[in-house]
Amino acid sequence: VQLVESGGGLVQPGGSLRLSCAASGFTFSMYDMSWYRQAPGKEREAVARISAFTRSTNYADSVKGRFTISRDNAKNAVYLQMNSLKSDDTAVYYCGRGWAQPDYWGQGTQVTVSS
């Protein structure tokens, strides 16, 4: 199993970024997928999740209305569109396989929101 995130970077408050996670080594379409984040000195927290079959989604209250999770099973990829970014969104963002307790993680991608 391999998960590789990309798309992080430095963005000004109010800006947007789109994170991507490329998955391999398993039948991607059969698994729920998640995005988590971890800010310095804080625990890793769930940001958004998408189910395998119905593509139902779930978001942390702090990102509702600003972030959108999606997936492309043909490309074995999951995405996180992040709009109206705030300084509080600064963190390392991780892609995880699974819903409540992901069993595999990517290496993470840094998102820094700063002017």
N, C-alpha and C positions, 0 to 999 in steps of 0.2 A: 504494500500500500504506500502510495506517495501522494502528498498534497503539496502543491507549490503555489504560494501566493505571490501576487505582483500588483503593481499599481499604486503603492503608497508613495508618500512624498511630503513636501512642504507646501502648504496652501494657506492663503489668508482667510481670516474669519469671513463667513458668508460664502466661501467658495465651495467647489465640488470636487470629488474624486470618485473614481470607479475602481474598486478592487476586483481582482480576478483570482480564482483558485482553480488550477488545473489538477485533475485527479487521474490517477492511474493505478493499476494493480488490483482492481476489484470492479465488480459490476456496479458502476456508478448509479445507474437508474434505479437500483433496488434500495438505495440508502437515503435517509434523511441527511441533510447537511446543515451546518451551522457556521456562523461567524461569531467569534468571541473577541474580546479585547482586554488588554492589561496595561494600565497606566502605572507609572513609577510609584512604588509604595502601596499599590492597591492589588486586590485579588483579581484574578481573571473573571470576567463577567460575560454572560451571554448578551449578544447584541441583536441577532436575528437568526431565524431558523426557517427552513423550508422542507416540507415533507417530500417523500419520494414519489408517491403516486398521485395524490390529489393536489400537490403543490400548495397546500395550505401553508400560511406563513404566521410567524409569531415575532414580535418585536419588543425590545426593552422599552419601557415608558419613555426613557430619556431620548430615544431616537425616532419614536413614532411620528410619522408625517414628514420626516426628513430623509430617512434611509429606506431603500428598497432592496430586498434580496430576490434573486431570480436564479434560474438554472437552465442550462442547455444540455440535455442528456446526450444529444448527438455529438457534442464536443467534450463531454465529460468535464463540465465546468460549472462553477457556481460563482455568482457575482454579487457585489454589494455596491449599489449606487448610493453615494453619500452627498447630500445637498445641504445647504445652509449650515456649513460646518462651524463648530464653536471651539473655543480653546479647550473646553472640557472633553472634546472628542480625541484629543491627543493621546495616543496609545500605540502599542504594537497590536496589530490585528491578526488574528489567527483563524484559519479555516479548520473546521473539525468535521469528522465523519460521525454522524449521529445527531440525536436531538437533545436529550437531557444530559447525557454523559458521553461526549465523543470519545471514541476509543483510539483514534488516530488524529494527529495534528500536523499542520504544516509548520514551517520554520518561522513564520510571521513576517509581516511587512509593517514598517514604521509609518505612521501618519502623524504629522505635526501640523497643528493649526496655530499660526502665529502671524502677527503683522510685522 
